[in-house]
Amino acid sequence: MYGVSALGKKGGNHTISLLKTELQQVMEQLCCEKTTDFSKYLI
């Protein structure tokens, strides 16, 4: 929401990109290639 408020459509795209990168980094740290690889206790 803040990204859209600050930069309009570009801000929304930037915010989604940041969240996607963060999720990919966490998944790499957990050695998970897909969300289906998560253990039940992680969900």
CHARMM-style PDB file with segment names, atoms N, HN, CA, C and O in Angstrom:
ATOM      1  N   MET     1       0.823  -1.173   0.000  1.00  0.00      PROA
ATOM      2  CA  MET     1       0.000   0.000   0.000  1.00  0.00      PROA
ATOM      3  C   MET     1       0.877   1.250   0.000  1.00  0.00      PROA
ATOM      4  O   MET     1       0.571   2.225  -0.687  1.00  0.00      PROA
ATOM      5  N   TYR     2       1.966   1.224   0.767  1.00  0.00      PROA
ATOM      6  HN  TYR     2       2.214   0.432   1.325  1.00  0.00      PROA
ATOM      7  CA  TYR     2       2.835   2.389   0.808  1.00  0.00      PROA
ATOM      8  C   TYR     2       3.549   2.590  -0.523  1.00  0.00      PROA
ATOM      9  O   TYR     2       3.762   3.720  -0.963  1.00  0.00      PROA
ATOM     10  N   GLY     3       3.915   1.478  -1.157  1.00  0.00      PROA
ATOM     11  HN  GLY     3       3.742   0.560  -0.799  1.00  0.00      PROA
ATOM     12  CA  GLY     3       4.577   1.583  -2.456  1.00  0.00      PROA
ATOM     13  C   GLY     3       3.690   2.246  -3.483  1.00  0.00      PROA
ATOM     14  O   GLY     3       4.155   3.091  -4.248  1.00  0.00      PROA
ATOM     15  N   VAL     4       2.423   1.881  -3.514  1.00  0.00      PROA
ATOM     16  HN  VAL     4       2.046   1.195  -2.892  1.00  0.00      PROA
ATOM     17  CA  VAL     4       1.467   2.479  -4.452  1.00  0.00      PROA
ATOM     18  C   VAL     4       1.249   3.941  -4.098  1.00  0.00      PROA
ATOM     19  O   VAL     4       1.176   4.793  -4.984  1.00  0.00      PROA
ATOM     20  N   SER     5       1.145   4.236  -2.810  1.00  0.00      PROA
ATOM     21  HN  SER     5       1.204   3.545  -2.090  1.00  0.00      PROA
ATOM     22  CA  SER     5       0.942   5.622  -2.384  1.00  0.00      PROA
ATOM     23  C   SER     5       2.120   6.497  -2.779  1.00  0.00      PROA
ATOM     24  O   SER     5       1.941   7.646  -3.183  1.00  0.00      PROA
ATOM     25  N   ALA     6       3.313   5.956  -2.662  1.00  0.00      PROA
ATOM     26  HN  ALA     6       3.459   5.023  -2.334  1.00  0.00      PROA
ATOM     27  CA  ALA     6       4.505   6.749  -2.933  1.00  0.00      PROA
ATOM     28  C   ALA     6       4.803   6.886  -4.420  1.00  0.00      PROA
ATOM     29  O   ALA     6       5.188   7.961  -4.880  1.00  0.00      PROA
ATOM     30  N   LEU     7       4.628   5.803  -5.176  1.00  0.00      PROA
ATOM     31  HN  LEU     7       4.315   4.930  -4.803  1.00  0.00      PROA
ATOM     32  CA  LEU     7       5.088   5.808  -6.563  1.00  0.00      PROA
ATOM     33  C   LEU     7       4.028   5.406  -7.577  1.00  0.00      PROA
ATOM     34  O   LEU     7       4.340   5.227  -8.754  1.00  0.00      PROA
ATOM     35  N   GLY     8       2.793   5.262  -7.145  1.00  0.00      PROA
ATOM     36  HN  GLY     8       2.539   5.407  -6.189  1.00  0.00      PROA
ATOM     37  CA  GLY     8       1.742   4.855  -8.076  1.00  0.00      PROA
ATOM     38  C   GLY     8       1.936   3.419  -8.525  1.00  0.00      PROA
ATOM     39  O   GLY     8       2.357   2.569  -7.741  1.00  0.00      PROA
ATOM     40  N   LYS     9       1.625   3.148  -9.799  1.00  0.00      PROA
ATOM     41  HN  LYS     9       1.283   3.839 -10.435  1.00  0.00      PROA
ATOM     42  CA  LYS     9       1.709   1.779 -10.331  1.00  0.00      PROA
ATOM     43  C   LYS     9       3.130   1.225 -10.218  1.00  0.00      PROA
ATOM     44  O   LYS     9       3.311   0.052  -9.893  1.00  0.00      PROA
ATOM     45  N   LYS    10       4.129   2.053 -10.482  1.00  0.00      PROA
ATOM     46  HN  LYS    10       3.981   3.006 -10.747  1.00  0.00      PROA
ATOM     47  CA  LYS    10       5.517   1.592 -10.370  1.00  0.00      PROA
ATOM     48  C   LYS    10       5.838   1.169  -8.938  1.00  0.00      PROA
ATOM     49  O   LYS    10       6.595   0.223  -8.717  1.00  0.00      PROA
ATOM     50  N   GLY    11       5.261   1.870  -7.978  1.00  0.00      PROA
ATOM     51  HN  GLY    11       4.646   2.638  -8.158  1.00  0.00      PROA
ATOM     52  CA  GLY    11       5.483   1.522  -6.573  1.00  0.00      PROA
ATOM     53  C   GLY    11       4.888   0.172  -6.226  1.00  0.00      PROA
ATOM     54  O   GLY    11       5.484  -0.603  -5.477  1.00  0.00      PROA
ATOM     55  N   GLY    12       3.706  -0.111  -6.772  1.00  0.00      PROA
ATOM     56  HN  GLY    12       3.223   0.519  -7.380  1.00  0.00      PROA
ATOM     57  CA  GLY    12       3.085  -1.414  -6.547  1.00  0.00      PROA
ATOM     58  C   GLY    12       3.925  -2.533  -7.123  1.00  0.00      PROA
ATOM     59  O   GLY    12       4.130  -3.562  -6.479  1.00  0.00      PROA
ATOM     60  N   ASN    13       4.409  -2.333  -8.334  1.00  0.00      PROA
ATOM     61  HN  ASN    13       4.243  -1.498  -8.857  1.00  0.00      PROA
ATOM     62  CA  ASN    13       5.271  -3.337  -8.972  1.00  0.00      PROA
ATOM     63  C   ASN    13       6.560  -3.526  -8.182  1.00  0.00      PROA
ATOM     64  O   ASN    13       7.034  -4.650  -8.018  1.00  0.00      PROA
ATOM     65  N   HSD    14       7.122  -2.431  -7.696  1.00  0.00      PROA
ATOM     66  HN  HSD    14       6.737  -1.518  -7.829  1.00  0.00      PROA
ATOM     67  CA  HSD    14       8.362  -2.499  -6.916  1.00  0.00      PROA
ATOM     68  C   HSD    14       8.126  -3.259  -5.607  1.00  0.00      PROA
ATOM     69  O   HSD    14       8.945  -4.087  -5.209  1.00  0.00      PROA
ATOM     70  N   THR    15       7.019  -2.976  -4.952  1.00  0.00      PROA
ATOM     71  HN  THR    15       6.353  -2.303  -5.275  1.00  0.00      PROA
ATOM     72  CA  THR    15       6.693  -3.650  -3.695  1.00  0.00      PROA
ATOM     73  C   THR    15       6.520  -5.151  -3.906  1.00  0.00      PROA
ATOM     74  O   THR    15       7.034  -5.947  -3.120  1.00  0.00      PROA
ATOM     75  N   ILE    16       5.810  -5.543  -4.949  1.00  0.00      PROA
ATOM     76  HN  ILE    16       5.393  -4.896  -5.588  1.00  0.00      PROA
ATOM     77  CA  ILE    16       5.629  -6.969  -5.253  1.00  0.00      PROA
ATOM     78  C   ILE    16       6.974  -7.618  -5.544  1.00  0.00      PROA
ATOM     79  O   ILE    16       7.224  -8.746  -5.121  1.00  0.00      PROA
ATOM     80  N   SER    17       7.839  -6.915  -6.262  1.00  0.00      PROA
ATOM     81  HN  SER    17       7.637  -5.998  -6.606  1.00  0.00      PROA
ATOM     82  CA  SER    17       9.167  -7.438  -6.572  1.00  0.00      PROA
ATOM     83  C   SER    17       9.968  -7.680  -5.292  1.00  0.00      PROA
ATOM     84  O   SER    17      10.638  -8.703  -5.158  1.00  0.00      PROA
ATOM     85  N   LEU    18       9.895  -6.736  -4.357  1.00  0.00      PROA
ATOM     86  HN  LEU    18       9.350  -5.905  -4.466  1.00  0.00      PROA
ATOM     87  CA  LEU    18      10.607  -6.897  -3.084  1.00  0.00      PROA
ATOM     88  C   LEU    18      10.081  -8.094  -2.299  1.00  0.00      PROA
ATOM     89  O   LEU    18      10.862  -8.878  -1.760  1.00  0.00      PROA
ATOM     90  N   LEU    19       8.762  -8.234  -2.235  1.00  0.00      PROA
ATOM     91  HN  LEU    19       8.128  -7.597  -2.673  1.00  0.00      PROA
ATOM     92  CA  LEU    19       8.167  -9.357  -1.510  1.00  0.00      PROA
ATOM     93  C   LEU    19       8.525 -10.691  -2.158  1.00  0.00      PROA
ATOM     94  O   LEU    19       8.785 -11.673  -1.463  1.00  0.00      PROA
ATOM     95  N   LYS    20       8.538 -10.725  -3.488  1.00  0.00      PROA
ATOM     96  HN  LYS    20       8.326  -9.927  -4.053  1.00  0.00      PROA
ATOM     97  CA  LYS    20       8.888 -11.947  -4.213  1.00  0.00      PROA
ATOM     98  C   LYS    20      10.342 -12.335  -3.932  1.00  0.00      PROA
ATOM     99  O   LYS    20      10.643 -13.506  -3.701  1.00  0.00      PROA
ATOM    100  N   THR    21      11.234 -11.351  -3.955  1.00  0.00      PROA
ATOM    101  HN  THR    21      10.989 -10.400  -4.143  1.00  0.00      PROA
ATOM    102  CA  THR    21      12.648 -11.603  -3.678  1.00  0.00      PROA
ATOM    103  C   THR    21      12.837 -12.113  -2.256  1.00  0.00      PROA
ATOM    104  O   THR    21      13.604 -13.045  -2.019  1.00  0.00      PROA
ATOM    105  N   GLU    22      12.131 -11.494  -1.309  1.00  0.00      PROA
ATOM    106  HN  GLU    22      11.507 -10.736  -1.501  1.00  0.00      PROA
ATOM    107  CA  GLU    22      12.237 -11.913   0.083  1.00  0.00      PROA
ATOM    108  C   GLU    22      11.743 -13.346   0.266  1.00  0.00      PROA
ATOM    109  O   GLU    22      12.374 -14.129   0.977  1.00  0.00      PROA
ATOM    110  N   LEU    23      10.635 -13.695  -0.359  1.00  0.00      PROA
ATOM    111  HN  LEU    23      10.123 -13.060  -0.937  1.00  0.00      PROA
ATOM    112  CA  LEU    23      10.115 -15.062  -0.269  1.00  0.00      PROA
ATOM    113  C   LEU    23      11.098 -16.054  -0.877  1.00  0.00      PROA
ATOM    114  O   LEU    23      11.311 -17.132  -0.322  1.00  0.00      PROA
ATOM    115  N   GLN    24      11.700 -15.702  -2.015  1.00  0.00      PROA
ATOM    116  HN  GLN    24      11.526 -14.826  -2.466  1.00  0.00      PROA
ATOM    117  CA  GLN    24      12.672 -16.590  -2.651  1.00  0.00      PROA
ATOM    118  C   GLN    24      13.878 -16.812  -1.744  1.00  0.00      PROA
ATOM    119  O   GLN    24      14.385 -17.930  -1.655  1.00  0.00      PROA
ATOM    120  N   GLN    25      14.342 -15.761  -1.070  1.00  0.00      PROA
ATOM    121  HN  GLN    25      13.930 -14.853  -1.142  1.00  0.00      PROA
ATOM    122  CA  GLN    25      15.488 -15.884  -0.175  1.00  0.00      PROA
ATOM    123  C   GLN    25      15.171 -16.789   1.015  1.00  0.00      PROA
ATOM    124  O   GLN    25      15.993 -17.621   1.399  1.00  0.00      PROA
ATOM    125  N   VAL    26      13.994 -16.631   1.593  1.00  0.00      PROA
ATOM    126  HN  VAL    26      13.327 -15.955   1.281  1.00  0.00      PROA
ATOM    127  CA  VAL    26      13.595 -17.465   2.730  1.00  0.00      PROA
ATOM    128  C   VAL    26      13.461 -18.917   2.292  1.00  0.00      PROA
ATOM    129  O   VAL    26      13.881 -19.825   3.010  1.00  0.00      PROA
ATOM    130  N   MET    27      12.880 -19.138   1.120  1.00  0.00      PROA
ATOM    131  HN  MET    27      12.539 -18.401   0.536  1.00  0.00      PROA
ATOM    132  CA  MET    27      12.726 -20.503   0.620  1.00  0.00      PROA
ATOM    133  C   MET    27      14.085 -21.150   0.387  1.00  0.00      PROA
ATOM    134  O   MET    27      14.251 -22.343   0.644  1.00  0.00      PROA
ATOM    135  N   GLU    28      15.060 -20.383  -0.095  1.00  0.00      PROA
ATOM    136  HN  GLU    28      14.925 -19.414  -0.303  1.00  0.00      PROA
ATOM    137  CA  GLU    28      16.409 -20.920  -0.282  1.00  0.00      PROA
ATOM    138  C   GLU    28      17.034 -21.281   1.059  1.00  0.00      PROA
ATOM    139  O   GLU    28      17.705 -22.307   1.173  1.00  0.00      PROA
ATOM    140  N   GLN    29      16.821 -20.450   2.070  1.00  0.00      PROA
ATOM    141  HN  GLN    29      16.277 -19.617   1.977  1.00  0.00      PROA
ATOM    142  CA  GLN    29      17.365 -20.736   3.397  1.00  0.00      PROA
ATOM    143  C   GLN    29      16.754 -21.995   3.994  1.00  0.00      PROA
ATOM    144  O   GLN    29      17.408 -22.701   4.762  1.00  0.00      PROA
ATOM    145  N   LEU    30      15.505 -22.280   3.644  1.00  0.00      PROA
ATOM    146  HN  LEU    30      14.974 -21.707   3.020  1.00  0.00      PROA
ATOM    147  CA  LEU    30      14.815 -23.472   4.140  1.00  0.00      PROA
ATOM    148  C   LEU    30      15.012 -24.681   3.231  1.00  0.00      PROA
ATOM    149  O   LEU    30      14.470 -25.753   3.498  1.00  0.00      PROA
ATOM    150  N   CYS    31      15.788 -24.512   2.154  1.00  0.00      PROA
ATOM    151  HN  CYS    31      16.228 -23.641   1.938  1.00  0.00      PROA
ATOM    152  CA  CYS    31      16.037 -25.570   1.174  1.00  0.00      PROA
ATOM    153  C   CYS    31      14.739 -26.067   0.537  1.00  0.00      PROA
ATOM    154  O   CYS    31      14.553 -27.271   0.359  1.00  0.00      PROA
ATOM    155  N   CYS    32      13.857 -25.151   0.201  1.00  0.00      PROA
ATOM    156  HN  CYS    32      14.008 -24.174   0.346  1.00  0.00      PROA
ATOM    157  CA  CYS    32      12.585 -25.481  -0.443  1.00  0.00      PROA
ATOM    158  C   CYS    32      12.558 -24.849  -1.833  1.00  0.00      PROA
ATOM    159  O   CYS    32      12.740 -23.640  -1.979  1.00  0.00      PROA
ATOM    160  N   GLU    33      12.331 -25.669  -2.842  1.00  0.00      PROA
ATOM    161  HN  GLU    33      12.183 -26.651  -2.724  1.00  0.00      PROA
ATOM    162  CA  GLU    33      12.225 -25.147  -4.198  1.00  0.00      PROA
ATOM    163  C   GLU    33      10.805 -24.690  -4.515  1.00  0.00      PROA
ATOM    164  O   GLU    33      10.601 -23.776  -5.314  1.00  0.00      PROA
ATOM    165  N   LYS    34       9.822 -25.337  -3.879  1.00  0.00      PROA
ATOM    166  HN  LYS    34       9.987 -26.079  -3.230  1.00  0.00      PROA
ATOM    167  CA  LYS    34       8.412 -25.024  -4.115  1.00  0.00      PROA
ATOM    168  C   LYS    34       7.718 -24.856  -2.769  1.00  0.00      PROA
ATOM    169  O   LYS    34       8.182 -25.370  -1.751  1.00  0.00      PROA
ATOM    170  N   THR    35       6.600 -24.131  -2.775  1.00  0.00      PROA
ATOM    171  HN  THR    35       6.223 -23.713  -3.602  1.00  0.00      PROA
ATOM    172  CA  THR    35       5.861 -23.964  -1.523  1.00  0.00      PROA
ATOM    173  C   THR    35       5.308 -25.294  -1.025  1.00  0.00      PROA
ATOM    174  O   THR    35       5.054 -25.446   0.170  1.00  0.00      PROA
ATOM    175  N   THR    36       5.120 -26.248  -1.913  1.00  0.00      PROA
ATOM    176  HN  THR    36       5.326 -26.124  -2.884  1.00  0.00      PROA
ATOM    177  CA  THR    36       4.629 -27.568  -1.493  1.00  0.00      PROA
ATOM    178  C   THR    36       5.695 -28.344  -0.714  1.00  0.00      PROA
ATOM    179  O   THR    36       5.385 -29.350  -0.076  1.00  0.00      PROA
ATOM    180  N   ASP    37       6.954 -27.880  -0.763  1.00  0.00      PROA
ATOM    181  HN  ASP    37       7.206 -27.063  -1.281  1.00  0.00      PROA
ATOM    182  CA  ASP    37       8.031 -28.522  -0.018  1.00  0.00      PROA
ATOM    183  C   ASP    37       8.041 -28.123   1.458  1.00  0.00      PROA
ATOM    184  O   ASP    37       8.748 -28.734   2.260  1.00  0.00      PROA
ATOM    185  N   PHE    38       7.256 -27.096   1.822  1.00  0.00      PROA
ATOM    186  HN  PHE    38       6.682 -26.599   1.171  1.00  0.00      PROA
ATOM    187  CA  PHE    38       7.216 -26.657   3.217  1.00  0.00      PROA
ATOM    188  C   PHE    38       6.659 -27.762   4.100  1.00  0.00      PROA
ATOM    189  O   PHE    38       5.718 -28.461   3.725  1.00  0.00      PROA
ATOM    190  N   SER    39       7.247 -27.907   5.266  1.00  0.00      PROA
ATOM    191  HN  SER    39       8.011 -27.339   5.570  1.00  0.00      PROA
ATOM    192  CA  SER    39       6.675 -28.822   6.249  1.00  0.00      PROA
ATOM    193  C   SER    39       5.381 -28.215   6.769  1.00  0.00      PROA
ATOM    194  O   SER    39       5.197 -26.999   6.711  1.00  0.00      PROA
ATOM    195  N   LYS    40       4.500 -29.039   7.266  1.00  0.00      PROA
ATOM    196  HN  LYS    40       4.650 -30.027   7.312  1.00  0.00      PROA
ATOM    197  CA  LYS    40       3.201 -28.544   7.748  1.00  0.00      PROA
ATOM    198  C   LYS    40       3.358 -27.516   8.859  1.00  0.00      PROA
ATOM    199  O   LYS    40       2.541 -26.601   8.967  1.00  0.00      PROA
ATOM    200  N   TYR    41       4.396 -27.648   9.693  1.00  0.00      PROA
ATOM    201  HN  TYR    41       5.059 -28.392   9.606  1.00  0.00      PROA
ATOM    202  CA  TYR    41       4.557 -26.703  10.801  1.00  0.00      PROA
ATOM    203  C   TYR    41       5.016 -25.328  10.325  1.00  0.00      PROA
ATOM    204  O   TYR    41       4.945 -24.364  11.087  1.00  0.00      PROA
ATOM    205  N   LEU    42       5.480 -25.218   9.095  1.00  0.00      PROA
ATOM    206  HN  LEU    42       5.537 -26.001   8.477  1.00  0.00      PROA
ATOM    207  CA  LEU    42       5.899 -23.920   8.559  1.00  0.00      PROA
ATOM    208  C   LEU    42       4.745 -23.129   7.966  1.00  0.00      PROA
ATOM    209  O   LEU    42       4.870 -21.928   7.724  1.00  0.00      PROA
ATOM    210  N   ILE    43       3.626 -23.793   7.734  1.00  0.00      PROA
ATOM    211  HN  ILE    43       3.524 -24.768   7.931  1.00  0.00      PROA
ATOM    212  CA  ILE    43       2.498 -23.124   7.075  1.00  0.00      PROA
ATOM    213  C   ILE    43       1.544 -22.565   8.101  1.00  0.00      PROA
ATOM    214  OT1 ILE    43       0.531 -21.965   7.740  1.00  0.00      PROA
TER     215      ILE     43
END
